[in-house]
Amino acid sequence: AQSVAQPEDQVNVAEGNPLTVKCTYSVSGNPYLFWYVQYPNRGLQFLLKYITGDNLVKGSYGFEAEFNKSQTSFHLKKPSALVSDSALYFCAVRDIRTSGNTPLVFGKGTRLSVIA
Amino acid sequence: EAQVTQNPRYLITVTGKKLTVTCSQNMNHEYMSWYRQDPGLGLRQIYYSMNVEVTDKGDVPEGYKVSRKEKRNFPLILESPSPNQTSLYFCASSSRTGLQETQYFGPGTRLLVL
């Protein structure tokens, strides 16, 4: 069975500093990996995804994520955090070997607070 | 504008009173799905639909029903709501059933069952 772990419930970072939100995954085969962001009282917004190819994926709002197969990780990063980045971040995975229904399996979420 | 809409956005009801949460997408997506979000648990899939008239259970289907009579609509039905169904519900859709497709989410429906 596939699973996602986001080891930090909360990440605090000062505005202008680099940020990292951690994600590790477990799948039987090769993964498709996604990051979503949820702002207060809003739905989930897609940030970026890794399907294949370059391990460094660039997404919306200046975010990027690096796929590391040996460490089964897909950490979300941004070089310089903004206060407006404060939100709840979800990592999600699909196992590409499954067929039929392929639900996204989500982590529990990491709340990012960027302090001015 | 391409979007997934849900109604109502907020709902307070009492135990046992049937309710329906509607979901509609205007992107001609085949795949639609319902999730519930609970603190500390992330999002868990309730039901999904691969296409019209094709639905199946997700990870937490107990107490829920769905239907997919039209491609654009995927209502979630709670025949007899209970307090443990108090949650934040999201509908999602994606084009085709390819694994690499991005799912687009609705704004959410916050349900309180008393």
Interface residues (C-beta under 8 A of the other chain):
Chain A: V4 Y32 F34 Y36 R42 G43 L44 Q45 F46 K49 I51 F90 A92 R94 I96 T98 G100 N101 T102 P103 L104 F106 G107 K108 G109
Chain B: V4 S33 Y35 G40 L41 G42 L43 R44 Q45 Y48 M50 D56 G58 D59 F90 A92 T97 L99 Q100 T102 Q103 Y104 F105 G106 P107 G108
